[in-house]
Amino acid sequence: MDLVLQPFLDDIYPTLETADQERYHKLLECEDQDMFGWFLRRETPEDPDLQKIVQIIRDSRSRPG
């Protein structure tokens, strides 16, 4: 998970609104295997807050640069 989350934490997290930062902390409470499925687009979290932060992370990984 570090390979996915560390670049996000370094580059994107500081720019997030407070609500999205709270969603990120909620995400960290999830099981690694669940997050793995979400980031590989095999599954989608049921929780709307988790859906939003997972999408933000997915989008950040697909940006060039």
N, CA, C and O atoms as CSV, one atom per row, in Angstrom:
chain,resi,resn,atom,element,x,y,z
A,1,MET,N,N,0.802,-1.192,0.000
A,1,MET,CA,C,0.000,0.000,0.000
A,1,MET,C,C,0.851,1.265,0.000
A,1,MET,O,O,0.427,2.309,-0.495
A,2,ASP,N,N,2.051,1.163,0.557
A,2,ASP,CA,C,2.902,2.355,0.621
A,2,ASP,C,C,3.203,2.925,-0.762
A,2,ASP,O,O,3.296,4.142,-0.922
A,3,LEU,N,N,3.357,2.056,-1.761
A,3,LEU,CA,C,3.656,2.534,-3.112
A,3,LEU,C,C,2.513,3.343,-3.699
A,3,LEU,O,O,2.734,4.225,-4.529
A,4,VAL,N,N,1.305,3.051,-3.275
A,4,VAL,CA,C,0.132,3.794,-3.736
A,4,VAL,C,C,-0.062,5.048,-2.901
A,4,VAL,O,O,-0.281,6.133,-3.439
A,5,LEU,N,N,0.016,4.898,-1.600
A,5,LEU,CA,C,-0.380,5.982,-0.708
A,5,LEU,C,C,0.708,7.020,-0.442
A,5,LEU,O,O,0.382,8.185,-0.215
A,6,GLN,N,N,1.979,6.645,-0.461
A,6,GLN,CA,C,3.021,7.615,-0.114
A,6,GLN,C,C,3.092,8.789,-1.087
A,6,GLN,O,O,3.150,9.935,-0.641
A,7,PRO,N,N,3.090,8.546,-2.404
A,7,PRO,CA,C,3.105,9.697,-3.317
A,7,PRO,C,C,1.874,10.590,-3.131
A,7,PRO,O,O,1.974,11.816,-3.197
A,8,PHE,N,N,0.726,9.975,-2.901
A,8,PHE,CA,C,-0.496,10.741,-2.647
A,8,PHE,C,C,-0.336,11.573,-1.381
A,8,PHE,O,O,-0.670,12.758,-1.358
A,9,LEU,N,N,0.172,10.953,-0.345
A,9,LEU,CA,C,0.356,11.643,0.933
A,9,LEU,C,C,1.316,12.822,0.777
A,9,LEU,O,O,1.083,13.891,1.341
A,10,ASP,N,N,2.370,12.634,0.029
A,10,ASP,CA,C,3.367,13.693,-0.165
A,10,ASP,C,C,2.859,14.835,-1.039
A,10,ASP,O,O,3.087,16.005,-0.733
A,11,ASP,N,N,2.168,14.494,-2.131
A,11,ASP,CA,C,1.845,15.488,-3.156
A,11,ASP,C,C,0.426,16.045,-3.097
A,11,ASP,O,O,0.216,17.229,-3.361
A,12,ILE,N,N,-0.536,15.217,-2.760
A,12,ILE,CA,C,-1.941,15.620,-2.872
A,12,ILE,C,C,-2.574,15.913,-1.519
A,12,ILE,O,O,-3.307,16.891,-1.372
A,13,TYR,N,N,-2.295,15.080,-0.545
A,13,TYR,CA,C,-2.933,15.212,0.772
A,13,TYR,C,C,-2.871,16.636,1.327
A,13,TYR,O,O,-3.885,17.130,1.820
A,14,PRO,N,N,-1.721,17.315,1.266
A,14,PRO,CA,C,-1.661,18.669,1.844
A,14,PRO,C,C,-2.617,19.662,1.182
A,14,PRO,O,O,-2.961,20.681,1.781
A,15,THR,N,N,-3.045,19.373,-0.044
A,15,THR,CA,C,-3.927,20.292,-0.763
A,15,THR,C,C,-5.406,19.972,-0.575
A,15,THR,O,O,-6.267,20.727,-1.026
A,16,LEU,N,N,-5.705,18.861,0.087
A,16,LEU,CA,C,-7.097,18.441,0.262
A,16,LEU,C,C,-7.828,19.326,1.264
A,16,LEU,O,O,-7.231,19.893,2.179
A,17,GLU,N,N,-9.135,19.424,1.062
A,17,GLU,CA,C,-9.978,20.077,2.054
A,17,GLU,C,C,-9.995,19.209,3.309
A,17,GLU,O,O,-9.697,18.016,3.251
A,18,THR,N,N,-10.341,19.807,4.426
A,18,THR,CA,C,-10.346,19.101,5.708
A,18,THR,C,C,-11.208,17.846,5.660
A,18,THR,O,O,-10.808,16.805,6.181
A,19,ALA,N,N,-12.376,17.926,5.049
A,19,ALA,CA,C,-13.276,16.763,4.984
A,19,ALA,C,C,-12.620,15.601,4.244
A,19,ALA,O,O,-12.768,14.445,4.640
A,20,ASP,N,N,-11.900,15.907,3.177
A,20,ASP,CA,C,-11.223,14.847,2.425
A,20,ASP,C,C,-10.024,14.299,3.193
A,20,ASP,O,O,-9.719,13.112,3.085
A,21,GLN,N,N,-9.345,15.136,3.963
A,21,GLN,CA,C,-8.267,14.637,4.819
A,21,GLN,C,C,-8.829,13.681,5.866
A,21,GLN,O,O,-8.203,12.671,6.189
A,22,GLU,N,N,-10.004,13.996,6.393
A,22,GLU,CA,C,-10.655,13.098,7.358
A,22,GLU,C,C,-11.044,11.788,6.690
A,22,GLU,O,O,-10.939,10.724,7.300
A,23,ARG,N,N,-11.491,11.859,5.448
A,23,ARG,CA,C,-11.816,10.634,4.707
A,23,ARG,C,C,-10.563,9.775,4.529
A,23,ARG,O,O,-10.626,8.549,4.625
A,24,TYR,N,N,-9.440,10.417,4.272
A,24,TYR,CA,C,-8.180,9.686,4.122
A,24,TYR,C,C,-7.838,8.934,5.408
A,24,TYR,O,O,-7.427,7.775,5.365
A,25,HIS,N,N,-8.008,9.593,6.540
A,25,HIS,CA,C,-7.721,8.929,7.820
A,25,HIS,C,C,-8.678,7.761,8.053
A,25,HIS,O,O,-8.292,6.738,8.619
A,26,LYS,N,N,-9.910,7.918,7.618
A,26,LYS,CA,C,-10.883,6.821,7.712
A,26,LYS,C,C,-10.434,5.652,6.826
A,26,LYS,O,O,-10.559,4.489,7.209
A,27,LEU,N,N,-9.917,5.971,5.653
A,27,LEU,CA,C,-9.424,4.945,4.734
A,27,LEU,C,C,-8.304,4.127,5.368
A,27,LEU,O,O,-8.234,2.912,5.183
A,28,LEU,N,N,-7.435,4.791,6.108
A,28,LEU,CA,C,-6.299,4.102,6.726
A,28,LEU,C,C,-6.722,3.058,7.754
A,28,LEU,O,O,-5.929,2.188,8.116
A,29,GLU,N,N,-7.951,3.136,8.221
A,29,GLU,CA,C,-8.466,2.149,9.171
A,29,GLU,C,C,-8.932,0.872,8.473
A,29,GLU,O,O,-9.233,-0.121,9.135
A,30,CYS,N,N,-8.993,0.892,7.154
A,30,CYS,CA,C,-9.472,-0.258,6.386
A,30,CYS,C,C,-8.359,-1.289,6.216
A,30,CYS,O,O,-7.175,-0.993,6.371
A,31,GLU,N,N,-8.777,-2.489,5.899
A,31,GLU,CA,C,-7.834,-3.583,5.650
A,31,GLU,C,C,-7.080,-3.343,4.344
A,31,GLU,O,O,-7.650,-2.853,3.369
A,32,ASP,N,N,-5.803,-3.689,4.334
A,32,ASP,CA,C,-4.989,-3.524,3.128
A,32,ASP,C,C,-5.588,-4.266,1.938
A,32,ASP,O,O,-5.592,-3.743,0.823
A,33,GLN,N,N,-6.091,-5.471,2.159
A,33,GLN,CA,C,-6.628,-6.245,1.038
A,33,GLN,C,C,-7.851,-5.568,0.437
A,33,GLN,O,O,-8.069,-5.661,-0.771
A,34,ASP,N,N,-8.659,-4.886,1.256
A,34,ASP,CA,C,-9.798,-4.136,0.727
A,34,ASP,C,C,-9.306,-2.965,-0.117
A,34,ASP,O,O,-9.785,-2.746,-1.230
A,35,MET,N,N,-8.348,-2.219,0.421
A,35,MET,CA,C,-7.814,-1.070,-0.315
A,35,MET,C,C,-7.184,-1.511,-1.634
A,35,MET,O,O,-7.339,-0.844,-2.657
A,36,PHE,N,N,-6.478,-2.629,-1.606
A,36,PHE,CA,C,-5.852,-3.160,-2.809
A,36,PHE,C,C,-6.900,-3.370,-3.903
A,36,PHE,O,O,-6.694,-2.970,-5.048
A,37,GLY,N,N,-8.015,-3.993,-3.551
A,37,GLY,CA,C,-9.101,-4.213,-4.509
A,37,GLY,C,C,-9.695,-2.912,-5.021
A,37,GLY,O,O,-10.026,-2.795,-6.201
A,38,TRP,N,N,-9.829,-1.943,-4.141
A,38,TRP,CA,C,-10.396,-0.651,-4.544
A,38,TRP,C,C,-9.474,0.079,-5.509
A,38,TRP,O,O,-9.933,0.622,-6.514
A,39,PHE,N,N,-8.175,0.098,-5.214
A,39,PHE,CA,C,-7.249,0.835,-6.058
A,39,PHE,C,C,-7.023,0.151,-7.398
A,39,PHE,O,O,-6.685,0.810,-8.380
A,40,LEU,N,N,-7.206,-1.154,-7.448
A,40,LEU,CA,C,-7.098,-1.879,-8.716
A,40,LEU,C,C,-8.425,-1.919,-9.465
A,40,LEU,O,O,-8.540,-2.553,-10.514
A,41,ARG,N,N,-9.426,-1.236,-8.913
A,41,ARG,CA,C,-10.764,-1.126,-9.516
A,41,ARG,C,C,-11.465,-2.479,-9.627
A,41,ARG,O,O,-12.321,-2.671,-10.490
A,42,ARG,N,N,-11.104,-3.401,-8.761
A,42,ARG,CA,C,-11.787,-4.695,-8.724
A,42,ARG,C,C,-13.064,-4.599,-7.909
A,42,ARG,O,O,-14.017,-5.348,-8.126
A,43,GLU,N,N,-13.067,-3.664,-6.968
A,43,GLU,CA,C,-14.206,-3.467,-6.075
A,43,GLU,C,C,-14.351,-1.977,-5.817
A,43,GLU,O,O,-13.463,-1.181,-6.121
A,44,THR,N,N,-15.501,-1.621,-5.246
A,44,THR,CA,C,-15.761,-0.245,-4.837
A,44,THR,C,C,-16.219,-0.278,-3.392
A,44,THR,O,O,-17.030,-1.128,-3.024
A,45,PRO,N,N,-15.718,0.627,-2.566
A,45,PRO,CA,C,-16.172,0.642,-1.174
A,45,PRO,C,C,-17.663,0.966,-1.097
A,45,PRO,O,O,-18.187,1.714,-1.923
A,46,GLU,N,N,-18.330,0.403,-0.111
A,46,GLU,CA,C,-19.751,0.681,0.079
A,46,GLU,C,C,-19.970,2.055,0.694
A,46,GLU,O,O,-20.958,2.722,0.389
A,47,ASP,N,N,-19.068,2.475,1.546
A,47,ASP,CA,C,-19.181,3.743,2.260
A,47,ASP,C,C,-18.937,4.910,1.292
A,47,ASP,O,O,-17.901,4.950,0.628
A,48,PRO,N,N,-19.878,5.859,1.206
A,48,PRO,CA,C,-19.714,6.994,0.287
A,48,PRO,C,C,-18.463,7.837,0.566
A,48,PRO,O,O,-17.840,8.344,-0.368
A,49,ASP,N,N,-18.093,7.989,1.836
A,49,ASP,CA,C,-16.872,8.732,2.159
A,49,ASP,C,C,-15.648,8.021,1.603
A,49,ASP,O,O,-14.750,8.654,1.048
A,50,LEU,N,N,-15.618,6.710,1.753
A,50,LEU,CA,C,-14.492,5.939,1.223
A,50,LEU,C,C,-14.491,5.957,-0.299
A,50,LEU,O,O,-13.429,6.019,-0.919
A,51,GLN,N,N,-15.673,5.902,-0.904
A,51,GLN,CA,C,-15.758,5.983,-2.362
A,51,GLN,C,C,-15.103,7.263,-2.859
A,51,GLN,O,O,-14.362,7.254,-3.842
A,52,LYS,N,N,-15.385,8.369,-2.168
A,52,LYS,CA,C,-14.849,9.661,-2.606
A,52,LYS,C,C,-13.331,9.709,-2.497
A,52,LYS,O,O,-12.660,10.122,-3.443
A,53,ILE,N,N,-12.780,9.295,-1.366
A,53,ILE,CA,C,-11.325,9.390,-1.208
A,53,ILE,C,C,-10.610,8.381,-2.103
A,53,ILE,O,O,-9.527,8.670,-2.610
A,54,VAL,N,N,-11.191,7.218,-2.301
A,54,VAL,CA,C,-10.592,6.243,-3.227
A,54,VAL,C,C,-10.556,6.831,-4.634
A,54,VAL,O,O,-9.561,6.677,-5.342
A,55,GLN,N,N,-11.626,7.501,-5.045
A,55,GLN,CA,C,-11.645,8.106,-6.376
A,55,GLN,C,C,-10.610,9.218,-6.496
A,55,GLN,O,O,-9.952,9.347,-7.529
A,56,ILE,N,N,-10.462,10.018,-5.450
A,56,ILE,CA,C,-9.447,11.077,-5.463
A,56,ILE,C,C,-8.054,10.466,-5.631
A,56,ILE,O,O,-7.236,10.972,-6.399
A,57,ILE,N,N,-7.795,9.385,-4.913
A,57,ILE,CA,C,-6.482,8.730,-5.009
A,57,ILE,C,C,-6.297,8.113,-6.391
A,57,ILE,O,O,-5.227,8.242,-6.986
A,58,ARG,N,N,-7.324,7.448,-6.905
A,58,ARG,CA,C,-7.238,6.875,-8.254
A,58,ARG,C,C,-6.934,7.966,-9.276
A,58,ARG,O,O,-6.059,7.805,-10.127
A,59,ASP,N,N,-7.666,9.078,-9.184
A,59,ASP,CA,C,-7.466,10.178,-10.132
A,59,ASP,C,C,-6.054,10.744,-10.037
A,59,ASP,O,O,-5.455,11.098,-11.053
A,60,SER,N,N,-5.526,10.829,-8.831
A,60,SER,CA,C,-4.180,11.389,-8.659
A,60,SER,C,C,-3.123,10.481,-9.279
A,60,SER,O,O,-2.078,10.959,-9.720
A,61,ARG,N,N,-3.383,9.199,-9.315
A,61,ARG,CA,C,-2.422,8.246,-9.888
A,61,ARG,C,C,-2.452,8.259,-11.406
A,61,ARG,O,O,-1.481,7.859,-12.048
A,62,SER,N,N,-3.561,8.716,-11.993
A,62,SER,CA,C,-3.673,8.707,-13.452
A,62,SER,C,C,-3.245,10.032,-14.080
A,62,SER,O,O,-3.226,10.164,-15.304
A,63,ARG,N,N,-2.901,11.013,-13.243
A,63,ARG,CA,C,-2.427,12.302,-13.765
A,63,ARG,C,C,-0.999,12.175,-14.265
A,63,ARG,O,O,-0.162,11.524,-13.640
A,64,PRO,N,N,-0.732,12.807,-15.401
A,64,PRO,CA,C,0.662,12.810,-15.864
A,64,PRO,C,C,1.535,13.650,-14.945
A,64,PRO,O,O,1.068,14.602,-14.320
A,65,GLY,N,N,2.781,13.290,-14.874
A,65,GLY,CA,C,3.698,14.134,-14.156
A,65,GLY,C,C,4.240,13.529,-12.944
A,65,GLY,O,O,5.036,14.156,-12.244
